[in-house]
Amino acid sequence: LFALSFCRKGVDVYGYSFENYFDPNERPHYYDWERPKPGREHVHPFEKERALYLTLQDAGLVSLHS
């Protein structure tokens, strides 16, 4: 969102793999394998974040790359 405030063209977003976030065989972040600790799975609203990025992509503002 910060980049969108400065860039006139779409922003490329790398390192997101929403579909398989809770799959133990998939890396949840581009930089590590850390997952939420038990009881904290919903502290970070991944589904809302995913919806936001997909909306921005549909609007042509960002391009998502896993």
Summary of the structure (lengths in Angstrom):
residues: 66
radius of gyration: 13.3
end to end distance: 17.7
largest distance: 41.0
contacts: 115
relative contact order: 0.26
helix: 24%
strand: 12%
